[in-house]
C-alpha cells in the first residue's frame, strides 16, 4: 500500500506542476472594446475549440479533475 501512495503522490505533484503551467499559458479573457462592436465574431473566435487555446482549456479541465480525484484519494487513509 505504501508503494501505491508514493506513486499517487508523484502523480499528484506532476499534475500540480502541469496544471500550473497550462493555466499560465492561456490567454486572458479580456476582449477589450472590440467585443462591444462585434469584432469578436471572427473565424478564430468561432473555431476556438480547435485552436491551441481550445486544447489548453480542455487540458485544464482534465487536469483539474485529476487534481481533485487524486487529492481525495490521497486524503483517504489506506
C-alpha positions as CSV (number, residue, x, y, z in Angstrom):
1,X,0.0,0.0,0.0
2,X,2.9,2.4,0.7
3,X,4.1,2.0,-2.9
4,X,0.7,2.9,-4.2
5,X,0.7,6.0,-2.0
6,X,4.1,7.0,-3.3
7,X,3.0,6.6,-6.9
8,X,-0.2,8.6,-6.4
9,X,1.8,11.3,-4.6
10,X,4.2,11.6,-7.5
11,X,1.3,11.7,-10.0
12,X,-0.3,14.4,-7.8
13,X,2.9,16.5,-7.9
14,X,3.3,16.2,-11.6
15,X,-0.4,17.1,-12.1
16,X,0.0,20.2,-9.9
17,X,3.0,21.4,-11.9
18,X,1.4,20.7,-15.3
19,X,-1.8,22.4,-14.3
20,X,0.0,25.5,-13.2
21,X,1.9,25.6,-16.5
22,X,-1.2,25.1,-18.6
23,X,-3.1,27.8,-16.8
24,X,-0.3,30.3,-17.2
25,X,0.0,29.5,-20.9
26,X,-3.7,30.5,-21.5
27,X,-4.6,34.0,-22.8
28,X,-6.6,36.4,-20.8
29,X,-10.3,36.5,-21.3
30,X,-10.5,40.3,-21.8
31,X,-11.9,41.2,-25.2
32,X,-11.4,44.9,-24.9
33,X,-13.7,47.3,-26.8
34,X,-13.8,45.1,-29.8
35,X,-16.3,42.8,-28.2
36,X,-18.8,45.6,-28.0
37,X,-18.7,46.3,-31.7
38,X,-18.9,42.6,-32.6
39,X,-15.3,42.2,-33.6
40,X,-15.0,39.1,-31.6
41,X,-17.1,37.1,-34.2
42,X,-14.1,36.3,-36.4
43,X,-13.1,33.0,-37.8
44,X,-10.7,32.4,-34.9
45,X,-13.4,33.3,-32.3
46,X,-15.8,30.8,-33.8
47,X,-13.3,27.9,-34.1
48,X,-11.6,28.5,-30.8
49,X,-12.3,24.9,-29.7
50,X,-10.0,23.6,-32.5
51,X,-7.2,26.1,-31.8
52,X,-4.4,25.8,-29.3
53,X,-6.4,27.9,-26.8
54,X,-9.2,25.4,-27.0
55,X,-6.8,22.5,-26.4
56,X,-5.4,24.3,-23.4
57,X,-8.9,24.8,-21.9
58,X,-9.6,21.1,-22.4
59,X,-6.3,20.1,-20.9
60,X,-7.1,22.4,-17.9
61,X,-10.4,20.7,-17.3
62,X,-8.9,17.2,-17.4
63,X,-6.0,18.1,-15.2
64,X,-8.3,19.9,-12.7
65,X,-10.5,16.8,-12.5
66,X,-7.4,14.6,-11.9
67,X,-6.2,17.1,-9.3
68,X,-9.4,16.8,-7.3
69,X,-9.7,13.0,-7.7
70,X,-6.0,12.5,-6.6
71,X,-6.4,14.9,-3.7
72,X,-9.5,13.0,-2.5
73,X,-7.8,9.6,-2.9
74,X,-4.6,10.7,-1.1
75,X,-6.7,12.2,1.7
76,X,-8.4,8.9,2.5
77,X,-6.5,6.7,4.9
78,X,-5.2,3.5,3.2
